[in-house]
Amino acid sequence: MGLTIYLGSKLGEWLDVKFNNTDQLYYKVVTLIAVFVSMGSVIFQVLKLTNKDSDD
């Protein structure tokens, strides 16, 4: 989870530098997307484990 968010922030920083964006818009948007993807992944894994345990 932390790695996904870190890589998302680094990608956003790189995009800001590449497109000469001083508002850090790409940094904020890509990091926020990375947070949602990470949270979704964790929720999906927990639900998968919960359903697996209830089938036993």
Backbone as CSV, one residue per row, in Angstrom:
resi,resn,N_x,N_y,N_z,CA_x,CA_y,CA_z,C_x,C_y,C_z
1,MET,0.833,-1.187,0.000,0.000,0.000,0.000,0.878,1.251,0.000
2,GLY,1.845,1.267,0.872,2.734,2.413,0.955,3.561,2.593,-0.305
3,LEU,3.990,1.482,-0.899,4.782,1.548,-2.118,3.972,2.138,-3.273
4,THR,2.719,1.760,-3.377,1.859,2.293,-4.433,1.697,3.796,-4.291
5,ILE,1.462,4.251,-3.080,1.289,5.688,-2.843,2.596,6.426,-3.116
6,TYR,3.719,5.860,-2.684,5.025,6.480,-2.917,5.313,6.600,-4.412
7,LEU,5.090,5.507,-5.140,5.346,5.540,-6.578,4.398,6.510,-7.294
8,GLY,3.162,6.593,-6.823,2.225,7.556,-7.393,2.679,8.982,-7.172
9,SER,3.210,9.268,-5.997,3.686,10.624,-5.717,4.908,10.953,-6.560
10,LYS,5.797,9.981,-6.736,6.976,10.201,-7.572,6.585,10.413,-9.034
11,LEU,5.601,9.662,-9.515,5.114,9.856,-10.877,4.513,11.246,-11.039
12,GLY,3.745,11.681,-10.058,3.165,13.015,-10.096,4.225,14.103,-10.099
13,GLU,5.262,13.926,-9.287,6.366,14.895,-9.277,7.039,14.951,-10.644
14,TRP,7.286,13.790,-11.226,7.939,13.732,-12.533,7.085,14.419,-13.601
15,LEU,5.774,14.177,-13.563,4.881,14.819,-14.536,4.865,16.334,-14.363
16,ASP,4.894,16.794,-13.118,4.935,18.240,-12.868,6.192,18.871,-13.452
17,VAL,7.320,18.193,-13.306,8.571,18.724,-13.850,8.554,18.658,-15.377
18,LYS,8.093,17.544,-15.916,8.083,17.353,-17.375,7.209,18.376,-18.072
19,PHE,6.046,18.666,-17.515,5.114,19.602,-18.143,5.186,21.003,-17.533
20,ASN,6.223,21.256,-16.722,6.482,22.574,-16.142,5.244,23.135,-15.427
21,ASN,4.696,22.348,-14.532,3.503,22.723,-13.786,3.920,23.179,-12.387
22,THR,3.699,24.443,-12.063,4.124,24.974,-10.761,3.075,24.776,-9.668
23,ASP,1.867,24.375,-10.021,0.789,24.187,-9.034,0.811,22.811,-8.379
24,GLN,1.703,21.944,-8.801,1.783,20.553,-8.332,0.457,19.821,-8.549
25,LEU,-0.215,20.121,-9.632,-1.503,19.494,-9.922,-1.353,17.993,-10.165
26,TYR,-0.394,17.620,-10.987,-0.198,16.195,-11.276,0.184,15.432,-10.010
27,TYR,1.025,16.028,-9.194,1.435,15.394,-7.934,0.215,15.092,-7.069
28,LYS,-0.658,16.065,-6.924,-1.838,15.900,-6.071,-2.811,14.884,-6.641
29,VAL,-3.075,14.980,-7.934,-4.071,14.095,-8.564,-3.577,12.652,-8.592
30,VAL,-2.333,12.449,-9.041,-1.819,11.083,-9.147,-1.660,10.447,-7.765
31,THR,-1.235,11.220,-6.773,-1.122,10.684,-5.419,-2.495,10.303,-4.868
32,LEU,-3.491,11.128,-5.116,-4.845,10.815,-4.659,-5.376,9.555,-5.339
33,ILE,-5.129,9.417,-6.624,-5.541,8.204,-7.340,-4.830,6.986,-6.755
34,ALA,-3.543,7.129,-6.449,-2.781,6.016,-5.862,-3.346,5.622,-4.500
35,VAL,-3.781,6.602,-3.712,-4.388,6.301,-2.411,-5.682,5.514,-2.604
36,PHE,-6.527,5.941,-3.543,-7.787,5.223,-3.780,-7.537,3.810,-4.307
37,VAL,-6.560,3.656,-5.197,-6.241,2.326,-5.723,-5.732,1.429,-4.596
38,SER,-4.892,1.961,-3.732,-4.366,1.179,-2.607,-5.469,0.767,-1.647
39,MET,-6.333,1.707,-1.321,-7.443,1.392,-0.413,-8.376,0.356,-1.037
40,GLY,-8.666,0.508,-2.312,-9.511,-0.463,-3.009,-8.896,-1.846,-3.007
41,SER,-7.591,-1.906,-3.201,-6.895,-3.188,-3.191,-6.965,-3.843,-1.826
42,VAL,-6.763,-3.070,-0.773,-6.831,-3.612,0.587,-8.244,-4.098,0.900
43,ILE,-9.241,-3.306,0.556,-10.637,-3.699,0.805,-10.973,-4.972,0.045
44,PHE,-10.543,-5.062,-1.219,-10.803,-6.254,-2.023,-10.158,-7.490,-1.392
45,GLN,-8.916,-7.353,-0.925,-8.229,-8.481,-0.305,-8.897,-8.908,0.991
46,VAL,-9.354,-7.956,1.793,-10.040,-8.292,3.050,-11.361,-8.999,2.755
47,LEU,-12.111,-8.499,1.788,-13.369,-9.158,1.431,-13.130,-10.565,0.894
48,LYS,-12.079,-10.728,0.128,-11.736,-12.045,-0.408,-11.395,-13.015,0.728
49,LEU,-10.618,-12.543,1.705,-10.280,-13.386,2.846,-11.515,-13.700,3.694
50,THR,-12.377,-12.727,3.867,-13.583,-12.926,4.659,-14.503,-13.944,4.005
51,ASN,-14.655,-13.851,2.692,-15.503,-14.810,1.980,-14.885,-16.201,1.992
52,LYS,-13.575,-16.275,1.929,-12.888,-17.574,1.981,-13.080,-18.223,3.346
53,ASP,-12.999,-17.447,4.400,-13.177,-17.974,5.755,-14.611,-18.408,6.013
54,SER,-15.583,-17.730,5.441,-16.979,-18.066,5.683,-17.402,-19.316,4.910
55,ASP,-16.646,-19.682,3.851,-16.966,-20.882,3.073,-16.530,-22.149,3.788
56,ASP,-15.611,-22.043,4.735,-15.095,-23.238,5.426,-16.052,-23.799,6.411
